[in-house]
Amino acid sequence: MNRNWLYVFIGGIIEIVWVSGLKHASNAWEWTLTGIAIVISFGLIIAASKGCL
């Protein structure tokens, strides 16, 4: 399997996590983890798109 597709797949899984985090976060620690998940997800998607060019 192409590494870029693996990045997209993992980024999609993490995206599900952070969307759930936006709904359920209730303290600073949970918001911090949600923010980290957003950064990782977007980073993986960007890395995958750069590899396709």
DSSP file (Angstrom, degrees, kcal/mol; ACC not computed):
  #  RESIDUE AA STRUCTURE BP1 BP2  ACC     N-H-->O    O-->H-N    N-H-->O    O-->H-N    TCO  KAPPA ALPHA  PHI   PSI    X-CA   Y-CA   Z-CA
    1    1 A M              0   0    0      0, 0.0     2,-0.1     0, 0.0     5,-0.0   0.000 360.0 360.0 360.0 143.5    0.0    0.0    0.0
    2    2 A N    >>  -     0   0    0      1,-0.1     4,-1.5     2,-0.0     3,-0.5  -0.444 360.0-131.3 -68.9 137.2    1.2    3.5   -0.8
    3    3 A R  H 3> S+     0   0    0      1,-0.2     4,-2.1     2,-0.2     5,-0.1   0.834 105.1  60.4 -60.0 -34.4    2.4    5.5    2.2
    4    4 A N  H 3> S+     0   0    0      1,-0.2     4,-2.0     2,-0.2    -1,-0.2   0.887 103.6  49.8 -63.3 -38.4    0.3    8.5    1.3
    5    5 A W  H <> S+     0   0    0     -3,-0.5     4,-2.5     2,-0.2    -1,-0.2   0.858 107.6  54.5 -68.2 -33.8   -2.9    6.4    1.5
    6    6 A L  H  X S+     0   0    0     -4,-1.5     4,-2.7     2,-0.2     5,-0.3   0.910 107.4  50.7 -63.4 -41.7   -1.8    5.2    5.0
    7    7 A Y  H  X S+     0   0    0     -4,-2.1     4,-2.7     2,-0.2    -2,-0.2   0.913 111.0  48.6 -60.3 -43.7   -1.4    8.9    6.0
    8    8 A V  H  X S+     0   0    0     -4,-2.0     4,-2.2     2,-0.2    -2,-0.2   0.920 112.5  48.5 -63.1 -43.8   -4.9    9.6    4.8
    9    9 A F  H  X S+     0   0    0     -4,-2.5     4,-2.0     2,-0.2    -2,-0.2   0.940 115.1  42.8 -63.4 -48.7   -6.3    6.6    6.6
   10   10 A I  H  X S+     0   0    0     -4,-2.7     4,-2.5     1,-0.2     5,-0.2   0.904 113.6  52.8 -65.7 -41.1   -4.6    7.4    9.9
   11   11 A G  H  X S+     0   0    0     -4,-2.7     4,-1.9    -5,-0.3    -1,-0.2   0.875 108.4  51.3 -60.8 -37.6   -5.4   11.1    9.6
   12   12 A G  H  X S+     0   0    0     -4,-2.2     4,-1.7     2,-0.2    -1,-0.2   0.890 109.1  49.7 -66.6 -40.2   -9.1   10.2    9.0
   13   13 A I  H  X S+     0   0    0     -4,-2.0     4,-1.5     1,-0.2    -2,-0.2   0.933 112.6  47.1 -63.1 -45.7   -9.1    8.0   12.2
   14   14 A I  H  X S+     0   0    0     -4,-2.5     4,-2.4     1,-0.2    -1,-0.2   0.839 106.5  59.4 -65.8 -31.7   -7.6   10.8   14.2
   15   15 A E  H  X S+     0   0    0     -4,-1.9     4,-2.2     1,-0.2    -1,-0.2   0.891 102.3  52.4 -64.0 -38.4  -10.1   13.3   12.7
   16   16 A I  H  X S+     0   0    0     -4,-1.7     4,-1.9     1,-0.2    -1,-0.2   0.899 109.3  51.7 -60.7 -39.7  -12.9   11.1   14.1
   17   17 A V  H  X S+     0   0    0     -4,-1.5     4,-2.1     1,-0.2    -2,-0.2   0.934 111.2  44.6 -64.1 -46.9  -11.2   11.4   17.5
   18   18 A W  H  X S+     0   0    0     -4,-2.4     4,-2.0     2,-0.2    -1,-0.2   0.841 110.2  54.2 -72.9 -29.4  -10.9   15.2   17.5
   19   19 A V  H  X S+     0   0    0     -4,-2.2     4,-1.2     2,-0.2    -1,-0.2   0.920 111.3  46.4 -65.8 -41.0  -14.4   15.7   16.2
   20   20 A S  H  X S+     0   0    0     -4,-1.9     4,-2.1    -5,-0.2    -2,-0.2   0.879 109.4  56.0 -64.4 -37.4  -15.6   13.7   19.1
   21   21 A G  H  X S+     0   0    0     -4,-2.1     4,-2.2     1,-0.2    -2,-0.2   0.863 101.2  56.8 -63.1 -36.7  -13.3   15.7   21.4
   22   22 A L  H  < S+     0   0    0     -4,-2.0    -1,-0.2     1,-0.2    -2,-0.2   0.865 112.4  42.6 -61.8 -34.6  -14.9   18.9   20.3
   23   23 A K  H  < S+     0   0    0     -4,-1.2    -2,-0.2    -3,-0.2    -1,-0.2   0.869 125.1  31.0 -78.7 -37.3  -18.3   17.6   21.5
   24   24 A H  H  < S+     0   0    0     -4,-2.1    -2,-0.2    -5,-0.1    -3,-0.2   0.514  82.2 119.0-106.5  -6.1  -17.2   16.0   24.7
   25   25 A A     <  +     0   0    0     -4,-2.2     3,-0.1    -5,-0.2    -4,-0.0  -0.407  24.4 162.6 -66.4 133.2  -14.3   18.1   26.0
   26   26 A S        +     0   0    0     -2,-0.1     2,-0.3     1,-0.1    -1,-0.1   0.438  55.6  38.1-131.7  -4.6  -15.0   19.7   29.3
   27   27 A N  S  > S-     0   0    0      1,-0.1     4,-2.1     0, 0.0     5,-0.2  -0.897  87.6 -96.7-142.4 174.4  -11.7   20.7   30.8
   28   28 A A  H  > S+     0   0    0     -2,-0.3     4,-2.3     1,-0.2     5,-0.2   0.860 118.9  54.9 -62.6 -37.5   -8.4   22.2   29.7
   29   29 A W  H  > S+     0   0    0      2,-0.2     4,-2.2     1,-0.2    -1,-0.2   0.924 110.0  45.6 -63.8 -44.9   -6.6   18.8   29.5
   30   30 A E  H  > S+     0   0    0      1,-0.2     4,-2.1     2,-0.2    -1,-0.2   0.873 112.6  51.1 -66.6 -37.5   -9.3   17.4   27.1
   31   31 A W  H  X S+     0   0    0     -4,-2.1     4,-2.4     2,-0.2    -1,-0.2   0.883 109.2  51.7 -66.0 -37.1   -9.2   20.6   25.0
   32   32 A T  H  X S+     0   0    0     -4,-2.3     4,-2.3     2,-0.2    -2,-0.2   0.927 110.3  47.6 -64.5 -44.7   -5.4   20.3   24.8
   33   33 A L  H  X S+     0   0    0     -4,-2.2     4,-2.3     1,-0.2    -1,-0.2   0.882 110.9  52.4 -63.8 -37.6   -5.6   16.7   23.6
   34   34 A T  H  X S+     0   0    0     -4,-2.1     4,-2.0     2,-0.2    -2,-0.2   0.921 109.5  49.1 -63.6 -43.5   -8.3   17.7   21.0
   35   35 A G  H  X S+     0   0    0     -4,-2.4     4,-2.2     2,-0.2    -2,-0.2   0.897 110.5  50.4 -62.3 -41.0   -6.0   20.5   19.7
   36   36 A I  H  X S+     0   0    0     -4,-2.3     4,-2.5     1,-0.2    -1,-0.2   0.907 109.3  51.4 -63.9 -41.4   -3.1   18.1   19.4
   37   37 A A  H  X S+     0   0    0     -4,-2.3     4,-2.6     1,-0.2    -1,-0.2   0.878 108.5  52.2 -63.3 -37.3   -5.3   15.6   17.5
   38   38 A I  H  X S+     0   0    0     -4,-2.0     4,-2.6     2,-0.2     5,-0.3   0.939 110.6  47.3 -62.7 -46.9   -6.3   18.4   15.1
   39   39 A V  H  X S+     0   0    0     -4,-2.2     4,-2.3     1,-0.2    -2,-0.2   0.917 114.2  46.6 -62.2 -44.2   -2.7   19.3   14.4
   40   40 A I  H  X S+     0   0    0     -4,-2.5     4,-2.4     2,-0.2    -1,-0.2   0.925 112.9  49.7 -64.8 -44.4   -1.7   15.7   13.9
   41   41 A S  H  X S+     0   0    0     -4,-2.6     4,-2.2     1,-0.2    -2,-0.2   0.942 114.1  43.6 -60.5 -49.4   -4.7   15.0   11.6
   42   42 A F  H  X S+     0   0    0     -4,-2.6     4,-2.6     1,-0.2    -1,-0.2   0.882 112.0  55.0 -65.1 -37.2   -4.1   18.1    9.4
   43   43 A G  H  X S+     0   0    0     -4,-2.3     4,-2.5    -5,-0.3    -1,-0.2   0.909 108.9  47.2 -61.8 -42.4   -0.4   17.4    9.3
   44   44 A L  H  X S+     0   0    0     -4,-2.4     4,-2.3     2,-0.2    -2,-0.2   0.907 112.7  48.6 -66.6 -41.3   -0.9   13.8    8.0
   45   45 A I  H  X S+     0   0    0     -4,-2.2     4,-2.2     2,-0.2    -2,-0.2   0.904 113.0  47.9 -65.8 -40.2   -3.4   15.0    5.4
   46   46 A I  H  X S+     0   0    0     -4,-2.6     4,-2.1     2,-0.2    -2,-0.2   0.915 111.1  50.9 -65.7 -42.3   -1.0   17.7    4.2
   47   47 A A  H  X S+     0   0    0     -4,-2.5     4,-1.4     1,-0.2    -2,-0.2   0.895 110.8  49.6 -62.0 -39.6    1.9   15.3    4.1
   48   48 A A  H  X S+     0   0    0     -4,-2.3     4,-0.8     1,-0.2    -1,-0.2   0.899 110.5  49.3 -66.0 -40.5   -0.2   12.9    2.0
   49   49 A S  H  X S+     0   0    0     -4,-2.2     4,-0.5     1,-0.2     3,-0.4   0.850 108.2  53.4 -70.8 -32.3   -1.2   15.6   -0.4
   50   50 A K  H >< S+     0   0    0     -4,-2.1     3,-0.7     1,-0.2    -1,-0.2   0.843 105.6  55.0 -68.1 -32.0    2.4   16.8   -0.8
   51   51 A G  H 3< S+     0   0    0     -4,-1.4    -1,-0.2     1,-0.2    -2,-0.2   0.712 101.1  59.3 -72.8 -20.2    3.4   13.2   -1.7
   52   52 A C  H 3<        0   0    0     -4,-0.8    -1,-0.2    -3,-0.4    -2,-0.2   0.643 360.0 360.0 -83.2 -15.1    0.8   13.0   -4.5
   53   53 A L    <<        0   0    0     -3,-0.7    -1,-0.2    -4,-0.5    -2,-0.1   0.489 360.0 360.0 -76.9 360.0    2.2   16.0   -6.5
